[in-house]
Amino acid sequence: MSKRRLTRDEIDLWRKVTDSAQRLHPEKKIHDLPLPKPKPVKQPRATIPEFKLGGKSATRLPAHDLLASVSERVAKQPLQMDKKKFAKLKRGKLVPEGKIDLHGMTMDQAHPALTRFLMRAHGEGNRLVLVITGKGKSKPYEGPIPTRRGVLKHQVPQWLSLPPLRSVVLQVSESHLKHGGGGAYYVYLRR
C-alpha cells in the first residue's frame, strides 16, 4: 500500500483542528505540518565508457582471496638457517639423520608421535630429520565442494610452529623428490 500525499485542503483542515485544541505540553514548540515534498529530480545515469575492440579494460578486478597451498606457505617462510646449507637441503644433498613415517596414523596418533620423535632427535643432537606425511588419499567422488587432500600434510607445519616444537625447530621445508617430494618435510632442528 503506497502512502497518499495530503492535499492543500486537508492540510488547512488539520491546522484548524490543531489551533482549536489545547496542548498537553505547552512548553514544547508547535511543529507545522510539512508541505508536500517536491518530486525528486532524476540524476543522470553514469555512462559506460566506449569500448574499442582490442582495447584494455579501464578497471581492474579484485584479486582472489584463496588461501595458498601448504607447499607455497612453507616455501614462503623466512629463511632461518644458513643459505648454503639450505641450498644443499633443497637439492637433496644433505642426508637426514632420522625419519618418522606418519602414514596411516590419525591426527590423535600422529601429533604425540611427532612430538616424541622431534624432542628425542633434538636431545640426541640431530640437526636434520625427515617427517613423512604422505600426500593424502584422493576420493573417487569429491562432491561439489572441494576438500583438501592430506590431513597430516596440512597439520604438520602448523604443529611444528606451535609449542613445544617451536622451540626446537629452526626451519621446515618440503623435501627433495628422492626423499619423498611433496609428501614429506625436512625439519632442520636447532642446536
C-alpha positions in Angstrom: 0.0 0.0 0.0 1.5 3.3 -1.0 1.3 6.5 1.1 -1.1 9.1 -0.3 0.1 12.7 0.0 -2.1 15.2 1.8 -3.8 17.9 -0.3 -3.8 21.6 0.4 -7.4 21.5 1.8 -6.5 18.6 4.1 -3.5 20.5 5.5 -5.6 23.6 6.1 -8.3 21.5 7.9 -5.7 19.9 10.1 -4.3 23.3 11.0 -7.8 24.5 12.1 -8.1 21.4 14.3 -4.7 21.9 15.9 -5.4 25.6 16.5 -8.6 24.9 18.4 -7.2 22.0 20.5 -5.4 22.5 23.9 -1.9 21.3 24.0 -0.8 18.7 26.6 2.7 20.1 26.8 2.6 23.9 26.1 6.3 24.3 26.7 7.1 22.4 23.5 7.1 24.2 20.2 4.5 23.5 17.6 5.8 21.8 14.6 4.0 22.8 11.4 3.0 20.1 9.1 5.3 19.8 6.3 4.2 20.8 2.8 4.0 18.0 0.2 7.5 17.1 -0.8 8.7 18.2 -4.2 9.2 15.5 -6.8 12.8 14.2 -6.8 14.9 15.2 -9.7 16.3 12.2 -11.5 20.1 12.1 -11.6 21.6 11.2 -15.0 22.9 7.7 -15.2 26.6 7.0 -15.3 27.7 6.4 -18.8 29.8 3.4 -19.6 32.9 4.4 -21.4 33.1 3.3 -25.0 34.9 0.0 -25.6 37.0 -0.4 -28.6 37.8 -3.9 -29.9 41.3 -4.9 -28.9 41.4 -2.3 -26.1 42.0 -2.9 -22.5 39.6 -2.6 -19.7 40.0 0.6 -17.6 39.1 -1.1 -14.3 40.9 -4.0 -12.7 39.1 -6.8 -11.0 40.0 -7.5 -7.4 42.4 -10.4 -6.8 41.0 -13.6 -5.4 41.4 -14.3 -1.7 42.0 -18.0 -1.8 44.4 -19.5 0.7 47.7 -20.6 -0.8 48.6 -24.3 -0.8 50.6 -25.8 2.0 53.7 -26.1 -0.2 53.5 -22.4 -1.1 53.1 -21.3 2.5 56.0 -23.5 3.7 58.2 -22.1 0.8 57.4 -18.5 1.8 58.6 -18.9 5.3 61.6 -16.7 6.1 65.0 -18.4 5.9 66.3 -19.0 9.4 69.3 -21.3 8.6 72.5 -20.9 6.7 71.9 -20.2 3.0 74.5 -22.7 1.7 73.1 -25.5 3.9 69.5 -24.6 2.8 70.6 -24.8 -0.9 72.1 -28.2 -0.3 69.0 -29.2 1.6 66.7 -28.2 -1.3 68.8 -30.1 -3.8 68.6 -33.2 -1.7 72.4 -33.3 -1.0 72.0 -33.5 2.8 71.1 -36.9 4.3 68.5 -36.8 7.1 69.8 -38.2 10.4 66.4 -39.7 11.3 62.9 -40.1 9.9 59.4 -40.7 11.0 56.6 -42.1 8.8 53.2 -40.9 9.8 51.4 -42.8 7.1 48.2 -44.5 8.3 48.0 -42.6 11.5 45.2 -40.4 12.7 45.8 -36.9 13.9 45.4 -38.1 17.5 48.2 -40.7 17.0 50.5 -38.6 14.8 50.8 -35.5 16.9 52.2 -37.1 20.0 54.4 -39.4 17.9 55.8 -36.4 16.0 56.4 -34.5 19.3 58.2 -37.5 20.9 60.3 -38.1 17.8 61.5 -34.5 17.4 62.2 -34.0 21.1 64.3 -37.2 21.2 66.1 -36.2 17.9 66.9 -32.8 19.4 68.1 -34.4 22.6 70.4 -36.7 20.6 71.9 -33.7 18.8 70.5 -34.5 15.3 70.1 -31.5 13.0 68.1 -32.8 10.0 65.2 -35.2 10.2 62.6 -36.3 7.7 58.9 -36.2 8.5 56.9 -38.3 6.0 53.2 -37.3 5.9 52.1 -38.6 2.6 50.2 -36.6 0.1 46.8 -37.8 1.2 44.2 -40.1 -0.4 42.1 -39.0 -3.3 38.5 -39.9 -3.2 36.7 -41.3 -6.3 33.9 -38.6 -5.9 34.9 -35.4 -4.2 31.5 -33.8 -4.4 30.6 -30.3 -5.4 32.5 -28.7 -2.5 36.3 -29.0 -2.8 38.1 -30.6 0.1 41.8 -30.6 0.9 43.8 -33.8 0.5 46.2 -34.9 3.1 45.2 -34.0 6.6 48.6 -34.7 8.1 50.3 -32.8 5.2 48.3 -29.7 6.3 48.6 -30.2 10.0 52.3 -31.0 10.5 53.6 -27.5 9.5 51.1 -26.0 12.0 52.2 -28.4 14.7 55.8 -27.5 14.1 55.1 -23.8 14.6 53.4 -24.4 18.0 54.9 -25.0 21.4 56.8 -27.2 22.4 58.1 -28.0 18.9 58.6 -24.3 18.0 61.5 -24.2 20.5 63.4 -27.0 18.7 62.6 -26.4 15.1 64.7 -23.9 13.1 63.4 -24.5 9.5 60.7 -26.5 7.7 60.9 -27.2 4.0 59.3 -29.6 1.6 61.6 -32.5 0.8 63.5 -33.3 -2.4 62.0 -35.9 -4.7 64.4 -38.5 -3.7 63.3 -38.2 -0.1 59.5 -38.0 -0.7 58.9 -34.7 -2.5 55.5 -33.2 -1.7 54.7 -36.0 0.8 57.5 -35.3 3.2 59.1 -32.4 5.1 62.7 -31.7 6.0 62.8 -30.4 9.6 66.1 -28.7 10.5 66.5 -28.6 14.3 68.2 -26.0 16.5 71.4 -26.8 18.3 
